[in-house]
Amino acid sequence: MYSVIVVPPMCGSADGQVRIAAGERLTFGRAGTDGGLTIAHGGVPRVAGEITAHRSFWLLSNLSEDQTYVVENPEGAGEHLKIAPGRMEAPVPFEFSRVVLPAAGDLLSFDVWAPRHAFRSADRRGLAGAATAPAFALDRTSRYFAVLAALCEPRLRGQPHASLPAVEQLVERLRPVWPAVSRSSVYWNIDYLALKLRLRPGPDTAEPGLRVNGKKDSLVSLALRFDLVREDDLVVLAATAGETVR
């Protein structure tokens, strides 16, 4: 049974996809040797790399002399791996991946899917002893969570390098689910999030005169790295009629 699916550039149907089973290899490059994936571009090495399927993940070998490859997670809000030239069999854990190849000023890409990802239940009820304290305790029905979701929204919607929304844009984005929102209330919630997620010291320990800069960037970076906000959570910005966040 195949474990990895390679989707060539400009592939518009399942007929053009390449399925490889665990242990099988697929080379890619300009030459397209041995039934490999051909990427017809003068900036791509003849044999640019190799993909090896390995059940629920896959390995990428960068066979170029001097080009770093990037493997993006299209659903990861900017999550990516860099594969240095000459790196052999680097494991790629993403279920959906986009391999990006720099080629004479262009950026070429193709997708790799690993559909056999499996997850075990994390339910540990019934075990003796104290429960593990949550790493980040967030109330998804709260206003501060809506502010955090609005901050992360551009990057969660497939724009990993998008600028963060200004406070005025946040106010407009939040108004449908929070009619009384204002600039000061958004600032207050950003400050509260920075304190709650320990990105800034509490009032009892803060040194006087010191300011924490880049709070929005720090919040979004932390939230996306640890999946505190996912694309599914953006539903809090689209409450139904009569429903508001509290």
C-alpha positions as CSV (number, residue, x, y, z in Angstrom):
1,M,0.0,0.0,0.0
2,Y,1.3,3.4,-0.9
3,S,2.1,5.8,2.0
4,V,3.1,9.0,0.2
5,I,1.6,10.8,-2.7
6,V,3.7,13.2,-4.8
7,V,1.7,15.8,-6.7
8,P,3.8,17.3,-9.6
9,P,3.8,21.0,-10.5
10,M,0.6,21.9,-12.5
11,C,-0.9,18.5,-11.8
12,G,-4.6,18.9,-12.3
13,S,-5.9,15.4,-11.7
14,A,-5.2,12.2,-9.7
15,D,-3.9,10.5,-12.9
16,G,-0.7,12.6,-12.7
17,Q,0.0,11.9,-9.1
18,V,2.8,9.6,-8.1
19,R,2.2,7.1,-5.3
20,I,5.1,5.4,-3.6
21,A,5.0,2.7,-0.9
22,A,7.1,2.6,2.3
23,G,10.7,2.0,1.4
24,E,10.3,3.1,-2.2
25,R,12.2,6.1,-3.6
26,L,11.4,8.8,-6.1
27,T,14.1,11.1,-7.6
28,F,13.3,14.5,-8.9
29,G,15.2,16.9,-11.1
30,R,15.6,18.3,-14.6
31,A,16.6,14.9,-16.1
32,G,13.8,12.8,-14.7
33,T,15.8,9.6,-14.7
34,D,14.6,6.1,-13.8
35,G,10.9,7.1,-13.9
36,G,11.5,10.0,-11.5
37,L,9.7,13.3,-11.3
38,T,10.7,15.7,-14.1
39,I,10.9,19.4,-13.3
40,A,11.7,21.0,-16.6
41,H,13.6,24.2,-15.6
42,G,17.1,25.2,-16.5
43,G,17.7,26.2,-12.9
44,V,17.0,22.8,-11.4
45,P,19.8,20.3,-11.1
46,R,19.6,17.2,-13.3
47,V,19.2,15.1,-10.2
48,A,18.0,17.6,-7.6
49,G,16.8,15.3,-4.8
50,E,15.1,12.1,-3.7
51,I,12.0,11.3,-1.7
52,T,11.8,8.1,0.3
53,A,8.4,7.0,1.7
54,H,8.4,5.7,5.2
55,R,4.9,4.8,6.4
56,S,3.4,8.0,8.0
57,F,6.3,10.3,7.1
58,W,8.9,10.7,4.4
59,L,12.5,11.5,3.9
60,L,14.0,14.2,1.6
61,S,17.6,14.1,0.3
62,N,18.9,17.4,-1.2
63,L,21.3,16.3,-4.0
64,S,22.0,19.9,-5.2
65,E,25.5,21.4,-4.8
66,D,24.5,24.8,-3.4
67,Q,20.8,25.3,-3.1
68,T,18.8,25.0,0.2
69,Y,15.4,23.5,-0.2
70,V,12.4,24.5,1.9
71,V,9.6,22.2,2.9
72,E,6.5,24.2,3.9
73,N,3.4,23.1,5.8
74,P,0.6,24.8,3.9
75,E,-1.6,24.4,6.9
76,G,1.0,25.4,9.4
77,A,0.8,29.3,9.2
78,G,4.5,29.6,8.1
79,E,5.8,26.3,9.6
80,H,8.6,25.0,7.4
81,L,11.9,23.1,7.3
82,K,15.1,24.0,5.6
83,I,17.0,21.2,3.9
84,A,20.7,22.2,3.3
85,P,22.6,21.1,0.2
86,G,23.9,17.6,0.6
87,R,21.6,16.7,3.5
88,M,20.5,13.1,3.2
89,E,17.2,11.6,4.3
90,A,15.9,14.5,6.4
91,P,12.6,13.4,7.9
92,V,9.5,15.5,7.0
93,P,6.7,15.1,9.5
94,F,4.0,17.2,7.8
95,E,0.9,15.5,6.5
96,F,0.7,18.1,3.8
97,S,4.0,19.4,2.5
98,R,5.1,21.8,-0.3
99,V,8.7,21.4,-1.5
100,V,10.0,24.7,-2.7
101,L,13.1,24.8,-5.0
102,P,14.9,28.0,-5.8
103,A,15.7,27.9,-9.5
104,A,17.5,30.8,-11.3
105,G,15.4,33.5,-9.7
106,D,12.2,31.4,-9.7
107,L,10.6,29.5,-6.9
108,L,9.3,26.1,-8.1
109,S,7.2,23.8,-6.0
110,F,5.4,20.5,-5.8
111,D,3.3,18.9,-3.1
112,V,3.8,15.7,-1.1
113,W,1.0,14.2,0.9
114,A,1.5,11.7,3.7
115,P,-2.1,10.5,4.3
116,R,-1.3,7.7,6.7
117,H,-0.8,9.9,9.7
118,A,-2.3,8.4,12.8
119,F,-3.1,9.8,16.2
120,R,-3.6,7.9,19.5
121,S,-6.1,9.1,22.0
122,A,-4.8,11.5,24.5
123,D,-7.5,10.7,27.0
124,R,-5.7,9.7,30.3
125,R,-8.8,9.6,32.5
126,G,-8.6,6.8,35.0
127,L,-4.9,7.1,35.7
128,A,-3.9,7.5,39.3
129,G,-2.3,10.7,40.5
130,A,-2.8,14.4,39.9
131,A,-3.8,15.6,36.5
132,T,-1.1,17.3,34.4
133,A,-1.4,21.1,34.5
134,P,-2.2,22.5,31.0
135,A,0.7,24.4,29.4
136,F,-1.6,27.2,28.2
137,A,-5.0,27.7,29.7
138,L,-7.1,29.7,27.3
139,D,-10.9,30.2,27.3
140,R,-12.0,29.9,23.7
141,T,-15.2,31.8,24.4
142,S,-13.5,34.8,25.9
143,R,-12.8,38.2,24.2
144,Y,-9.1,37.8,24.6
145,F,-9.2,34.6,22.6
146,A,-11.1,36.4,19.9
147,V,-8.5,39.1,19.8
148,L,-5.8,36.4,19.6
149,A,-7.6,34.7,16.7
150,A,-8.0,38.0,14.9
151,L,-4.3,38.7,15.3
152,C,-3.4,35.2,13.9
153,E,-6.1,35.2,11.1
154,P,-4.0,36.4,8.2
155,R,-1.3,33.9,8.7
156,L,-3.8,31.1,9.4
157,R,-5.5,31.8,6.1
158,G,-2.5,30.9,4.0
159,Q,-0.5,34.1,4.2
160,P,2.4,33.0,6.4
161,H,4.4,36.3,5.9
162,A,1.4,38.6,6.2
163,S,1.8,41.8,8.3
164,L,-0.1,41.7,11.5
165,P,-3.4,43.6,11.7
166,A,-3.2,47.1,13.1
167,V,-5.3,47.8,16.2
168,E,-7.8,49.7,14.0
169,Q,-8.2,46.7,11.7
170,L,-8.6,44.4,14.7
171,V,-11.4,46.7,16.0
172,E,-13.3,46.4,12.6
173,R,-12.7,42.6,12.4
174,L,-14.0,42.0,15.9
175,R,-17.0,44.4,15.8
176,P,-19.5,41.8,14.4
177,V,-19.0,39.5,17.4
178,W,-18.2,42.3,19.9
179,P,-20.2,45.4,19.1
180,A,-18.7,47.5,21.9
181,V,-15.1,46.8,21.0
182,S,-12.8,49.8,21.0
183,R,-9.1,50.5,20.5
184,S,-8.5,50.6,24.3
185,S,-10.3,47.3,24.9
186,V,-8.2,45.6,22.2
187,Y,-5.0,47.1,23.7
188,W,-6.2,45.9,27.1
189,N,-6.7,42.3,25.9
190,I,-3.3,42.3,24.1
191,D,-1.7,43.3,27.4
192,Y,-3.7,40.7,29.3
193,L,-2.7,38.0,26.8
194,A,1.0,39.0,27.1
195,L,0.7,38.6,30.9
196,K,-1.4,35.4,30.8
197,L,1.0,33.7,28.4
198,R,4.0,35.0,30.4
199,L,5.4,37.1,27.6
200,R,5.8,40.0,30.0
201,P,6.4,40.1,33.8
202,G,3.5,40.6,36.2
203,P,3.0,43.9,37.9
204,D,4.6,42.6,41.1
205,T,7.9,41.6,39.3
206,A,8.2,44.1,36.5
207,E,11.1,46.5,36.6
208,P,9.9,50.1,36.5
209,G,10.5,52.0,33.3
210,L,10.9,48.9,31.1
211,R,8.5,48.3,28.2
212,V,7.8,45.1,26.4
213,N,8.0,45.8,22.6
214,G,6.6,43.6,19.9
215,K,3.9,42.1,22.0
216,K,1.6,41.4,19.0
217,D,4.5,39.6,17.2
218,S,5.4,37.6,20.3
219,L,1.8,36.6,20.9
220,V,1.2,35.4,17.3
221,S,4.6,33.6,17.2
222,L,3.8,31.7,20.4
223,A,0.2,31.0,19.4
224,L,1.1,29.6,16.0
225,R,4.2,27.6,17.2
226,F,2.1,25.8,19.8
227,D,-1.2,25.7,17.9
228,L,-2.9,27.7,20.6
229,V,-5.1,29.0,17.7
230,R,-5.9,26.9,14.7
231,E,-7.8,27.7,11.5
232,D,-10.8,26.0,13.0
233,D,-10.8,28.5,15.8
234,L,-11.4,31.4,13.4
235,V,-15.1,30.5,13.8
236,V,-15.1,32.8,16.9
237,L,-14.8,35.7,14.4
238,A,-18.0,34.7,12.6
239,A,-20.5,34.3,15.4
240,T,-24.1,33.7,14.3
241,A,-26.8,36.4,14.7
242,G,-27.3,37.4,18.3
243,E,-24.1,35.6,19.5
244,T,-21.2,37.6,20.9
245,V,-18.0,36.8,22.7
246,R,-17.9,37.6,26.3
